[in-house]
Amino acid sequence: MGVFLYDRNLVITEFNARFVEILQSTPDKLRGLSMRQLRDRRIIPMLERAIQGEAAQYEGPYQATTSEARLHVSLRVAPLRDATGQVVGALGLAEDITARARAQTALQASEQRLALHVRRSPLAVVGFDPTGAIVEWNPAAERTFGWSESEAMGKNGLALLVPAHAQEAITDVFRALIARRGGERSVNENITKDRKIILCDWYNTALVDDAGRVIGVASMVEDITDRRRAEDALRHSEARFRTLIENAPDAVCVYPPDDRRIVYANPGLASLLGYDAPEEMLSLSVDVLIHPDDRHILERRWSRLAHARGALPPQEYRMVRRDGGIVHAEIVSMIIEYDGKPHVIAFGRDLTERKQMQARLLLADRMVSVGTLAAGVAHEINNPLAYVMTNLEMVAARRLPPVVERLRDLETEAATQLADDVARAIAMIDVAREGSERMRDIVRDLRTFTRAADEEKRAAVDVRRVLDASINLAWNEIRHRARLVKEYDEVPPIVANEARLGQVFLNLVVNAAQALQVGAASENFIRVATSTDRAGHVVVEVSDTGPGIPEEILDRVFDPFFTTKPVGVGTGLGLWICQGIVTSLGGHITAESKPGGGATFRVLLPSATTVEQASSEPPRIAPAAPPREKRLRLLVVDDEIAIGRTLAIALGDVFDVSTATSGREALALIEGGEREFDVVLCDLMMPDVSGMDVYERVVVHAPSLARRFVFVTGGAFTDRARAFIERVQTPVIEKPFDLATLPDLLRSQAAV
């Protein structure tokens, strides 16, 4: 029996070897053959009826198209349907009945020739008398059921061929045939001699005598077990594939390449683009789902897809969500056959999370670079600032005031005039001191935002101090746009990382300033307030009197990549990152706005349950030095020569000061033994031999002196320096240092 499959376009897609043999052709000629072009067009209406959903058959002469064969054929076709009941093609059975046709003509006059035809039939032929006993059994029946002719003849067909669970239904079919009320076609389970269950397609005909009485039943039987298994496997495969696509996390859609309207969308695509159900996307044009600026890429890839073999490589697109939002997706496209026609199937993967992570990594890398640069600049500024401030204090507070007093004591006009001039000089130096102190404060505020290595460390933090540092850094943005109003209530400390919290406040303050026009500072204000809510949480509010945030976008201000600023001004990541930082601290951030009424951003943070000392100043030991008969011997180690010279002058009244301009020189003085030192004031970071290296050597050679070190730093910490300070617990002071308290600290450390 020849078996063949064809699609809705009457194109042959599959066939067995017998089908090729019947048509006396070759597989290459038959595969993909459109049967609309058959040489013998008599069978085309029958083929089309199957595509329309009806079983059909044809028996008669036929002239082959791919060979010169002329034969009689028996053709039976039936529609094939998918899981939804749609006809996707048809199954055909082809039998070469040329010999049978010739025999039938001859056998009209000969029962012998009819029997010969039956015996040669490729289908099992079984005859029954009215009681159901087998009276005809051809070799094909023996091959199908396993029983020989002698074993089958005379046996009850129901008992021999039908399993017990199906006998009642088959009895009804046989009775209908005998009564001529139907039963001409049935598909049912049968049983073989070796007790194997098979599925057979029965074509039954009631036999009647000249008087019209039913004298038996003739049946042609085809074992369709393998075919049905193949059909079931195909159906299950299609169902599994659909289940896989329906439940895939990636987005999938199918559309024809001509009008580009979606004919299939899976739930993944609907979820990605914010639709409630895939059905809402059917008939939408693919063009409207792609960001207008990326549609030219789509056009270019369509032209490539038409000539491509297989799939095009992945391409990133910006896609437009139902609510107007933008989502980044990576899409792979290919041409497939869908409902008998070429279609494009596109697989999309959401890249939003990856893009967010890339943006965060890029921003973090940029912040590290800026932090490293700022820390280096702070270190370089702090070194000269240390001796500038020390010398200014020495001149204005220690050296010149006694000169003024002595001049006034002379009580002469010239001396009085000179005393006034010196006093004016002191006033000018005081202004310079104020300027240098402001520089010191700016550097310290800047360092709040450059501690990249300490981002995961948390301690008790005063939010007001962090707010002031943020305001100082943003002051240039604020002063030309608005008046600043501070409303600080007493609030408990919170547990946070100071640098990351400062990043949040700096972003909010800068955003508030940029919402206002330059040049209208007297008309606008920025309000920064702290308070505590009933639950004890710390509340920080940053408000402005700008135009406000439109209601339709207020819910999206914390979305990544969303910004209302011009291109090149905002990345759309600032508030998103702020939200992430605040959430990581156990708090939350909200935005309120009315059009024309400004905007308020509110940060709510849990207060610290146990307050720890959060000051960046080193721990100081209270002065407890016993009285000494001789002056303490101090070694100052700093690679900045001016600092050493300045401290030698400033501390020379109370200490015997020696200076070293490098770690090597300091070690030579300490290990040389020519002089002993009571206390060492040492720069932490120096080229070649650092203060840490000096300390490690001293621990070995003079452990008692190692306990009497005080370290000085300009602010540029390395990972090694941080670990060193935590390990040794030695006092560390920052440049520029407070000259008024330095002597007491040195005396205390000398007494350790």
HUMO-V175319 format. One record per pair of residues at least 6 apart in sequence whose ideal C-beta (glycine too) atoms are under 8 Angstrom apart, sorted by sequence separation. I is the first residue (numbers start at 1). GAP is how many residues later the second one is. D is the distance in whole Angstrom. If there is no record, write none. Layout:
BEGIN
{{I;GAP;D} {I;GAP;D}}
END
This chain:
BEGIN
{{6;6;5} {7;6;6} {20;6;7} {38;6;6} {49;6;8} {50;6;6} {63;6;8} {64;6;7} {81;6;6} {82;6;5} {107;6;4} {119;6;8} {128;6;6} {129;6;5} {141;6;8} {142;6;6} {176;6;5} {177;6;4} {191;6;6} {192;6;6} {208;6;6} {209;6;5} {255;6;6} {269;6;8} {270;6;7} {275;6;6} {320;6;7} {321;6;6} {336;6;8} {337;6;7} {410;6;8} {478;6;6} {532;6;6} {533;6;6} {556;6;5} {563;6;8} {564;6;8} {582;6;6} {593;6;4} {613;6;8} {638;6;5} {651;6;5} {660;6;4} {669;6;7} {684;6;7} {685;6;7} {5;7;7} {6;7;6} {20;7;6} {23;7;7} {49;7;4} {63;7;5} {64;7;7} {80;7;7} {81;7;7} {106;7;5} {107;7;4} {118;7;5} {127;7;7} {128;7;7} {142;7;6} {145;7;7} {176;7;4} {177;7;7} {190;7;7} {191;7;8} {207;7;7} {208;7;6} {245;7;5} {255;7;5} {256;7;7} {270;7;6} {305;7;6} {319;7;7} {335;7;6} {336;7;6} {338;7;7} {408;7;7} {471;7;7} {494;7;8} {517;7;8} {531;7;8} {532;7;7} {563;7;4} {582;7;5} {592;7;7} {593;7;7} {636;7;8} {637;7;8} {670;7;7} {684;7;4} {698;7;6} {699;7;5} {725;7;6} {4;8;6} {5;8;5} {35;8;8} {36;8;7} {62;8;8} {79;8;5} {80;8;6} {126;8;6} {127;8;5} {152;8;7} {159;8;8} {162;8;5} {189;8;5} {190;8;5} {206;8;5} {207;8;5} {254;8;7} {255;8;6} {270;8;5} {273;8;8} {287;8;6} {290;8;5} {304;8;6} {318;8;5} {319;8;5} {335;8;7} {336;8;8} {407;8;5} {408;8;6} {516;8;5} {530;8;7} {531;8;5} {549;8;6} {563;8;7} {591;8;6} {592;8;5} {636;8;5} {660;8;8} {669;8;8} {683;8;5} {684;8;7} {698;8;5} {713;8;8} {5;9;4} {35;9;7} {47;9;8} {61;9;7} {62;9;6} {80;9;5} {107;9;8} {127;9;3} {158;9;6} {174;9;7} {189;9;7} {190;9;8} {207;9;4} {253;9;5} {254;9;5} {269;9;7} {318;9;7} {319;9;8} {335;9;6} {336;9;5} {407;9;7} {530;9;7} {553;9;8} {563;9;4} {579;9;8} {591;9;7} {638;9;8} {648;9;4} {660;9;6} {682;9;4} {733;9;7} {4;10;7} {5;10;7} {20;10;6} {46;10;4} {61;10;7} {62;10;7} {79;10;8} {80;10;6} {103;10;6} {104;10;8} {107;10;6} {126;10;6} {127;10;8} {137;10;8} {139;10;8} {142;10;8} {173;10;4} {189;10;6} {190;10;5} {206;10;8} {207;10;7} {254;10;4} {267;10;8} {270;10;7} {318;10;6} {319;10;5} {334;10;7} {335;10;8} {516;10;8} {530;10;6} {531;10;8} {561;10;7} {562;10;5} {579;10;5} {591;10;5} {592;10;7} {647;10;7} {670;10;8} {4;11;4} {19;11;7} {46;11;7} {61;11;6} {62;11;5} {79;11;5} {80;11;6} {103;11;8} {125;11;6} {126;11;6} {138;11;8} {141;11;7} {188;11;8} {189;11;8} {206;11;6} {207;11;6} {253;11;6} {254;11;8} {267;11;6} {270;11;6} {287;11;7} {301;11;6} {317;11;8} {318;11;8} {333;11;6} {334;11;6} {407;11;5} {408;11;5} {529;11;7} {530;11;8} {553;11;7} {561;11;4} {578;11;6} {590;11;7} {591;11;8} {636;11;5} {648;11;6} {658;11;7} {695;11;6} {698;11;7} {3;12;7} {4;12;8} {15;12;8} {35;12;6} {46;12;5} {60;12;6} {61;12;8} {78;12;6} {125;12;8} {126;12;8} {137;12;5} {158;12;6} {187;12;7} {188;12;7} {205;12;7} {252;12;8} {253;12;5} {266;12;6} {269;12;7} {286;12;8} {316;12;6} {317;12;6} {333;12;7} {407;12;4} {528;12;8} {529;12;5} {560;12;7} {561;12;7} {589;12;7} {590;12;5} {636;12;7} {647;12;8} {682;12;6} {733;12;7} {2;13;7} {3;13;5} {59;13;8} {60;13;7} {77;13;5} {78;13;5} {103;13;7} {104;13;7} {125;13;4} {147;13;7} {158;13;6} {173;13;5} {187;13;7} {204;13;6} {205;13;5} {252;13;7} {253;13;7} {265;13;4} {316;13;7} {317;13;8} {333;13;5} {471;13;7} {513;13;6} {528;13;7} {559;13;8} {560;13;6} {589;13;7} {682;13;7} {2;14;6} {59;14;7} {77;14;7} {103;14;4} {124;14;7} {187;14;5} {188;14;7} {204;14;7} {205;14;7} {251;14;8} {252;14;4} {264;14;8} {301;14;6} {316;14;5} {317;14;6} {332;14;7} {333;14;8} {512;14;5} {527;14;7} {528;14;6} {529;14;8} {562;14;8} {575;14;8} {589;14;5} {590;14;8} {645;14;7} {666;14;8} {695;14;6} {711;14;7} {731;14;7} {3;15;7} {4;15;5} {15;15;6} {43;15;5} {58;15;7} {59;15;5} {77;15;4} {125;15;7} {126;15;5} {137;15;5} {145;15;8} {173;15;8} {187;15;7} {204;15;5} {251;15;7} {315;15;7} {316;15;8} {331;15;5} {332;15;5} {404;15;5} {407;15;7} {527;15;7} {549;15;8} {561;15;8} {588;15;8} {589;15;8} {644;15;4} {2;16;4} {3;16;6} {15;16;8} {42;16;7} {58;16;8} {59;16;7} {76;16;7} {77;16;8} {124;16;4} {125;16;6} {137;16;6} {145;16;6} {158;16;7} {170;16;8} {185;16;8} {186;16;5} {203;16;7} {252;16;6} {253;16;5} {265;16;4} {273;16;6} {314;16;5} {315;16;6} {331;16;7} {332;16;8} {403;16;8} {526;16;7} {527;16;4} {560;16;4} {575;16;8} {587;16;6} {588;16;6} {644;16;7} {666;16;7} {1;17;6} {2;17;3} {57;17;7} {58;17;4} {75;17;6} {76;17;5} {100;17;5} {121;17;6} {123;17;6} {124;17;4} {185;17;7} {202;17;5} {203;17;5} {251;17;5} {252;17;6} {265;17;7} {314;17;7} {315;17;8} {331;17;5} {509;17;7} {526;17;7} {527;17;8} {558;17;5} {559;17;7} {587;17;5} {634;17;6} {644;17;6} {658;17;7} {2;18;8} {12;18;6} {13;18;8} {42;18;7} {57;18;6} {75;18;7} {99;18;8} {118;18;6} {120;18;8} {122;18;6} {134;18;5} {135;18;7} {170;18;6} {185;18;6} {186;18;7} {202;18;8} {203;18;8} {248;18;6} {250;18;5} {251;18;4} {264;18;8} {297;18;7} {314;18;5} {330;18;7} {331;18;8} {404;18;5} {448;18;7} {526;18;5} {557;18;6} {558;18;6} {587;18;4} {680;18;8} {731;18;6} {2;19;7} {12;19;7} {13;19;8} {43;19;7} {57;19;4} {74;19;8} {75;19;6} {119;19;5} {120;19;8} {121;19;6} {124;19;7} {134;19;6} {135;19;8} {169;19;7} {184;19;7} {185;19;7} {202;19;5} {249;19;6} {262;19;5} {263;19;7} {298;19;7} {313;19;8} {329;19;4} {330;19;5} {403;19;6} {404;19;6} {509;19;7} {525;19;8} {526;19;8} {586;19;7} {587;19;6} {658;19;7} {711;19;6} {713;19;6} {715;19;6} {2;20;5} {12;20;7} {42;20;7} {56;20;8} {57;20;7} {74;20;7} {75;20;8} {100;20;8} {118;20;5} {119;20;6} {124;20;4} {134;20;7} {184;20;5} {201;20;7} {246;20;6} {247;20;8} {248;20;6} {251;20;8} {262;20;6} {297;20;7} {312;20;7} {329;20;6} {449;20;8} {524;20;7} {525;20;6} {558;20;8} {585;20;6} {586;20;5} {641;20;5} {691;20;6} {710;20;7} {711;20;7} {712;20;8} {713;20;8} {714;20;8} {715;20;7} {2;21;8} {11;21;6} {12;21;5} {55;21;7} {56;21;5} {73;21;6} {74;21;4} {99;21;7} {100;21;7} {124;21;7} {133;21;6} {134;21;5} {183;21;6} {184;21;7} {200;21;5} {201;21;5} {245;21;5} {246;21;6} {251;21;5} {262;21;7} {311;21;5} {312;21;5} {329;21;6} {330;21;5} {448;21;5} {467;21;8} {524;21;5} {558;21;5} {582;21;6} {585;21;8} {634;21;4} {636;21;6} {638;21;8} {709;21;5} {710;21;5} {711;21;5} {712;21;6} {713;21;6} {714;21;5} {11;22;7} {40;22;5} {55;22;7} {73;22;7} {133;22;7} {134;22;8} {166;22;6} {200;22;7} {251;22;8} {261;22;5} {262;22;5} {311;22;7} {312;22;7} {328;22;8} {329;22;6} {400;22;6} {404;22;7} {523;22;8} {524;22;7} {632;22;8} {633;22;7} {634;22;7} {636;22;7} {637;22;8} {639;22;6} {667;22;7} {709;22;8} {710;22;8} {711;22;7} {712;22;8} {713;22;7} {11;23;5} {12;23;7} {40;23;4} {55;23;4} {73;23;6} {74;23;5} {133;23;6} {134;23;5} {166;23;5} {200;23;6} {201;23;5} {261;23;7} {262;23;8} {294;23;5} {311;23;4} {327;23;6} {328;23;4} {445;23;8} {582;23;7} {631;23;7} {632;23;5} {633;23;5} {634;23;5} {635;23;5} {636;23;5} {637;23;5} {638;23;7} {639;23;6} {663;23;5} {710;23;7} {712;23;6} {10;24;6} {11;24;7} {39;24;6} {40;24;8} {55;24;7} {72;24;7} {73;24;6} {132;24;5} {133;24;7} {199;24;7} {200;24;7} {261;24;6} {262;24;7} {294;24;5} {310;24;6} {328;24;5} {445;24;4} {449;24;7} {464;24;5} {631;24;6} {632;24;7} {634;24;7} {635;24;8} {636;24;7} {662;24;7} {664;24;7} {670;24;8} {9;25;7} {10;25;4} {39;25;7} {40;25;7} {54;25;7} {71;25;6} {72;25;5} {73;25;8} {131;25;8} {132;25;5} {198;25;6} {199;25;6} {200;25;8} {260;25;5} {261;25;8} {293;25;7} {327;25;5} {400;25;7} {401;25;7} {444;25;8} {631;25;5} {633;25;7} {635;25;7} {637;25;8} {662;25;8} {663;25;6} {664;25;5} {680;25;7} {712;25;7} {10;26;5} {39;26;4} {53;26;5} {72;26;4} {132;26;6} {134;26;7} {162;26;7} {163;26;6} {180;26;6} {199;26;5} {259;26;8} {260;26;5} {291;26;7} {308;26;8} {328;26;8} {400;26;5} {637;26;7} {662;26;7} {663;26;3} {671;26;8} {9;27;8} {38;27;5} {50;27;4} {52;27;8} {71;27;4} {95;27;7} {162;27;8} {163;27;7} {177;27;6} {198;27;5} {260;27;6} {290;27;6} {291;27;4} {308;27;8} {328;27;5} {445;27;5} {446;27;7} {464;27;7} {662;27;7} {663;27;6} {667;27;6} {682;27;6} {684;27;5} {37;28;7} {49;28;8} {50;28;6} {51;28;7} {72;28;7} {95;28;8} {162;28;6} {163;28;5} {178;28;7} {253;28;7} {290;28;7} {291;28;7} {305;28;6} {445;28;6} {463;28;6} {516;28;6} {637;28;8} {663;28;7} {666;28;5} {670;28;6} {677;28;7} {680;28;6} {682;28;7} {683;28;7} {684;28;7} {685;28;6} {692;28;7} {6;29;6} {46;29;7} {50;29;5} {72;29;4} {128;29;5} {161;29;5} {162;29;7} {177;29;5} {199;29;5} {290;29;6} {291;29;6} {305;29;8} {306;29;8} {319;29;8} {400;29;8} {462;29;8} {515;29;5} {516;29;7} {637;29;4} {679;29;5} {680;29;5} {681;29;5} {682;29;6} {683;29;5} {684;29;4} {685;29;7} {692;29;7} {695;29;8} {47;30;6} {72;30;8} {161;30;6} {289;30;6} {290;30;7} {305;30;6} {396;30;5} {442;30;7} {463;30;8} {482;30;8} {512;30;5} {516;30;5} {663;30;6} {667;30;6} {671;30;6} {678;30;7} {679;30;8} {680;30;7} {682;30;7} {683;30;7} {46;31;6} {126;31;7} {173;31;8} {190;31;8} {255;31;6} {289;31;6} {441;31;7} {462;31;5} {463;31;6} {478;31;7} {482;31;7} {512;31;7} {513;31;8} {515;31;3} {558;31;7} {635;31;7} {663;31;5} {667;31;8} {670;31;7} {671;31;8} {677;31;8} {679;31;7} {681;31;6} {683;31;8} {685;31;6} {33;32;7} {43;32;6} {288;32;7} {301;32;7} {461;32;6} {466;32;6} {470;32;5} {474;32;6} {477;32;8} {481;32;5} {512;32;4} {515;32;7} {670;32;6} {685;32;8} {692;32;5} {33;33;7} {253;33;7} {396;33;4} {460;33;4} {461;33;6} {469;33;6} {473;33;6} {477;33;6} {509;33;6} {558;33;8} {685;33;7} {695;33;7} {10;34;8} {53;34;5} {163;34;6} {180;34;7} {395;34;6} {396;34;6} {460;34;7} {461;34;7} {482;34;5} {508;34;4} {512;34;7} {557;34;5} {635;34;7} {647;34;7} {52;35;8} {126;35;8} {179;35;8} {291;35;6} {316;35;6} {460;35;6} {461;35;5} {466;35;5} {470;35;4} {474;35;5} {478;35;5} {481;35;4} {505;35;7} {635;35;7} {670;35;7} {695;35;8} {710;35;6} {30;36;6} {51;36;6} {178;36;5} {459;36;7} {461;36;8} {466;36;5} {470;36;4} {474;36;5} {477;36;4} {481;36;7} {685;36;7} {710;36;6} {10;37;6} {29;37;4} {177;37;8} {187;37;7} {392;37;6} {396;37;6} {458;37;5} {459;37;8} {461;37;5} {477;37;7} {481;37;6} {505;37;8} {554;37;6} {684;37;6} {10;38;7} {29;38;8} {51;38;8} {59;38;7} {458;38;6} {463;38;7} {467;38;5} {471;38;6} {480;38;5} {481;38;8} {482;38;8} {483;38;6} {25;39;7} {51;39;6} {178;39;7} {305;39;7} {458;39;5} {459;39;7} {466;39;6} {470;39;6} {474;39;6} {480;39;7} {481;39;7} {482;39;6} {483;39;7} {491;39;5} {554;39;6} {710;39;5} {24;40;6} {26;40;8} {50;40;4} {177;40;5} {392;40;6} {393;40;7} {457;40;6} {461;40;6} {481;40;6} {485;40;5} {487;40;7} {489;40;8} {491;40;7} {492;40;7} {643;40;8} {684;40;8} {709;40;7} {6;41;7} {10;41;7} {23;41;5} {25;41;4} {392;41;5} {456;41;7} {480;41;6} {483;41;7} {484;41;7} {485;41;7} {487;41;7} {488;41;7} {489;41;6} {491;41;5} {684;41;8} {708;41;5} {25;42;5} {50;42;8} {132;42;6} {151;42;8} {455;42;6} {463;42;8} {479;42;7} {482;42;4} {483;42;4} {484;42;6} {485;42;5} {486;42;5} {487;42;4} {488;42;5} {489;42;5} {490;42;8} {549;42;7} {551;42;8} {633;42;7} {635;42;4} {708;42;6} {8;43;6} {23;43;6} {24;43;4} {47;43;7} {174;43;7} {454;43;7} {481;43;6} {482;43;5} {483;43;7} {485;43;7} {486;43;8} {487;43;8} {489;43;7} {633;43;7} {634;43;7} {637;43;7} {640;43;8} {23;44;6} {24;44;8} {25;44;8} {389;44;7} {392;44;6} {455;44;6} {482;44;5} {484;44;7} {492;44;7} {494;44;5} {549;44;4} {551;44;7} {633;44;5} {634;44;7} {635;44;8} {637;44;7} {638;44;8} {639;44;6} {708;44;6} {24;45;4} {47;45;8} {145;45;7} {257;45;7} {454;45;7} {455;45;6} {481;45;8} {548;45;4} {550;45;6} {633;45;5} {634;45;6} {635;45;5} {636;45;5} {637;45;4} {638;45;4} {707;45;5} {23;46;6} {128;46;7} {146;46;5} {147;46;5} {273;46;6} {492;46;7} {548;46;6} {632;46;4} {633;46;8} {634;46;8} {635;46;7} {636;46;8} {637;46;6} {145;47;5} {146;47;3} {272;47;7} {273;47;8} {274;47;4} {275;47;6} {389;47;5} {451;47;7} {452;47;7} {491;47;5} {548;47;5} {632;47;6} {634;47;6} {635;47;8} {639;47;5} {130;48;6} {144;48;8} {145;48;6} {146;48;6} {257;48;7} {273;48;5} {274;48;4} {388;48;6} {389;48;7} {451;48;5} {478;48;6} {547;48;7} {548;48;6} {638;48;8} {639;48;6} {684;48;7} {22;49;8} {257;49;7} {272;49;8} {273;49;6} {274;49;5} {450;49;7} {547;49;6} {548;49;5} {637;49;8} {448;50;6} {449;50;6} {537;50;7} {548;50;6} {549;50;5} {22;51;7} {274;51;7} {385;51;6} {389;51;7} {448;51;6} {514;51;7} {547;51;8} {548;51;5} {546;52;5} {449;53;5} {545;53;5} {546;53;7} {144;54;8} {273;54;7} {385;54;6} {448;54;5} {449;54;7} {544;54;5} {637;54;7} {272;55;6} {385;55;6} {514;55;8} {543;55;6} {544;55;6} {144;56;7} {543;56;7} {272;57;7} {449;57;7} {471;57;7} {543;57;4} {637;57;7} {381;58;7} {382;58;8} {385;58;7} {542;58;7} {543;58;8} {541;59;6} {542;59;5} {286;60;8} {541;60;7} {382;61;6} {467;61;6} {541;61;5} {381;62;6} {482;62;7} {540;62;7} {541;62;8} {467;63;7} {482;63;7} {511;63;7} {539;63;6} {540;63;4} {511;64;8} {539;64;7} {378;65;5} {539;65;5} {540;65;7} {681;65;7} {464;66;6} {538;66;7} {463;67;6} {507;67;5} {537;67;5} {538;67;5} {679;67;5} {378;68;6} {507;68;7} {537;68;6} {538;68;8} {679;68;8} {377;69;8} {378;69;6} {537;69;6} {538;69;5} {507;70;8} {508;70;7} {536;70;8} {537;70;6} {679;70;5} {23;71;8} {507;71;5} {533;71;7} {536;71;5} {679;71;4} {22;72;6} {374;72;5} {375;72;7} {378;72;7} {678;72;4} {22;73;7} {374;73;7} {467;73;7} {22;74;5} {264;74;8} {503;74;8} {504;74;5} {638;74;7} {5;75;7} {19;75;6} {263;75;7} {374;75;7} {375;75;5} {463;75;6} {503;75;8} {532;75;8} {13;76;7} {124;76;8} {263;76;8} {272;76;7} {374;76;4} {144;77;6} {463;77;6} {504;77;5} {251;78;7} {257;78;7} {272;78;6} {371;78;7} {372;78;8} {503;78;7} {504;78;6} {8;79;7} {144;79;5} {269;79;7} {371;79;4} {8;80;7} {127;80;8} {141;80;7} {263;80;7} {268;80;8} {370;80;8} {371;80;7} {372;80;7} {501;80;7} {7;81;7} {8;81;6} {135;81;6} {371;81;4} {500;81;5} {7;82;4} {136;82;7} {254;82;8} {6;83;6} {515;83;8} {5;84;6} {6;84;6} {130;84;6} {254;84;6} {368;84;5} {501;84;7} {515;84;7} {5;85;7} {130;85;7} {256;85;7} {257;85;7} {367;85;7} {504;85;8} {5;86;6} {6;86;7} {129;86;7} {130;86;6} {256;86;7} {257;86;7} {4;87;8} {5;87;7} {129;87;5} {256;87;5} {257;87;5} {512;87;8} {3;88;7} {4;88;5} {128;88;6} {255;88;6} {256;88;7} {655;88;8} {3;89;7} {127;89;6} {128;89;4} {254;89;5} {255;89;6} {496;89;5} {512;89;8} {650;89;6} {654;89;5} {3;90;6} {4;90;6} {127;90;7} {128;90;8} {254;90;7} {495;90;8} {511;90;8} {2;91;7} {3;91;8} {127;91;5} {128;91;7} {254;91;5} {255;91;8} {494;91;7} {651;91;7} {655;91;7} {1;92;6} {2;92;4} {126;92;8} {127;92;7} {253;92;7} {254;92;8} {643;92;8} {651;92;6} {1;93;8} {2;93;7} {125;93;7} {126;93;5} {252;93;7} {253;93;5} {508;93;5} {1;94;6} {2;94;8} {125;94;7} {252;94;7} {125;95;6} {126;95;6} {251;95;8} {252;95;6} {253;95;8} {508;95;8} {651;95;8} {124;96;7} {125;96;8} {251;96;7} {252;96;8} {123;97;5} {124;97;4} {250;97;6} {251;97;4} {123;98;6} {124;98;7} {250;98;6} {251;98;8} {121;99;7} {123;99;5} {124;99;8} {250;99;5} {251;99;7} {504;99;7} {250;100;8} {496;109;7} {619;110;8} {621;110;7} {494;111;5} {495;111;8} {620;111;7} {494;112;7} {619;112;7} {634;112;6} {494;113;6} {495;113;5} {618;113;5} {493;114;7} {494;114;6} {495;114;8} {618;114;4} {632;114;7} {492;115;4} {493;115;5} {618;115;6} {632;115;7} {491;116;8} {492;116;6} {498;116;7} {617;116;8} {617;117;8} {493;118;5} {616;118;8} {632;118;5} {492;119;7} {1;121;6} {493;121;6} {620;121;8} {623;121;5} {1;122;7} {625;122;4} {625;123;6} {621;124;7} {623;124;6} {624;124;6} {620;125;6} {623;125;5} {625;125;6} {626;125;7} {622;126;7} {625;126;4} {621;127;4} {624;127;6} {620;128;8} {621;128;7} {93;129;7} {621;131;8} {91;136;8} {367;136;8} {91;140;8} {463;142;7} {460;148;5} {460;150;8} {80;151;7} {460;151;5} {83;152;7} {460;152;5} {462;152;7} {82;153;8} {459;153;6} {460;153;7} {461;153;5} {459;154;8} {460;154;4} {83;155;6} {459;155;5} {82;156;6} {83;156;6} {83;159;7} {444;172;8} {359;201;7} {359;202;8} {356;204;5} {355;205;8} {356;205;8} {355;206;8} {352;208;7} {363;208;8} {363;210;6} {359;212;7} {360;213;8} {359;214;5} {363;214;7} {360;217;7} {356;220;8} {1;221;6} {3;224;7} {325;231;7} {325;234;7} {326;235;7} {325;237;8} {88;251;8} {88;252;8} {394;252;8} {387;253;7} {390;253;8} {386;254;8} {387;255;4} {391;255;6} {394;255;7} {384;256;7} {387;256;5} {390;256;5} {394;256;5} {383;257;5} {386;257;6} {390;257;7} {393;257;8} {384;258;7} {387;258;8} {391;258;8} {387;259;4} {391;259;8} {383;260;7} {386;260;8} {390;260;5} {453;264;7} {453;266;6} {447;268;6} {454;268;8} {453;269;6} {443;272;7} {444;290;8} {440;296;5} {436;300;7} {379;306;7} {386;326;8} {386;328;8} {8;331;7} {9;331;5} {383;331;5} {8;332;4} {382;332;4} {7;333;5} {381;333;8} {382;333;6} {379;334;8} {380;334;7} {379;335;4} {378;336;7} {379;336;5} {378;337;4} {379;337;4} {378;338;7} {375;340;6} {376;340;6} {375;341;5} {375;342;7} {394;345;7} {390;346;7} {393;346;5} {389;347;4} {390;347;8} {393;347;8} {388;348;8} {386;349;4} {390;349;5} {385;350;7} {386;350;4} {389;350;8} {385;351;5} {386;351;6} {382;352;7} {383;352;6} {382;353;4} {382;354;6}}
END
